[in-house]
């Protein structure tokens, strides 16, 4: 996906309990006919799927077009298994955060014209905020050693974006809290919001 592309069309896969983040991995089992068609088309095209969180009340119109949050994350299919009955198992890798501009229902599944977030905004976070995040994440982490593991990952990779998004994905936060993190304007704001969420849960 070239950096200069600011808009693109992606199939949407709305789910009620999944918020997908950049540079994380998401395993999916695809069984509904409309989403089987989506995966078939994606696997024959650019391998992209846009993950979005369903808004509250989605149960009333699940078979139709229930409302979704406008900010999501597109992932690339990096592994795909086709099962004998037509279902799929696949793995997505988070590539870009996006905002939905318009939708189309020309196919069995939803497609959207989306605007990518500027990648430069998601590569930088101040040393102070990152240090604060690494110090506080252990307060609610399911693994006591998560702070040390993240610090080692940051040291090895030099990639604060990967670390911040991994924490967003792995911590036991609510879907709405995770959506709030995903909707940050840049990585610095996302990291600050994440620190605030951790402190709130640790009280």
Secondary structure, DSSP 8 states (H G I E B T S, - for coil): --TT--EEEEEEEEESS----TT-EEEEEE-SHHHHHHHHHHHHTT-EEEEEEB-TTGGGGTTTT--B-SEEEEEEEEEEEE-TTS-EEEEEEEEEEEEEEEEE-SSSS-EEEEEE--GGGGS---HHHHHHHHHHGGGT-SSTTHHHHHHHHHHHH--HHHHHHHHHHHS---HHHHHHHHT-SSHHHHHHHHHHHHHHHH-
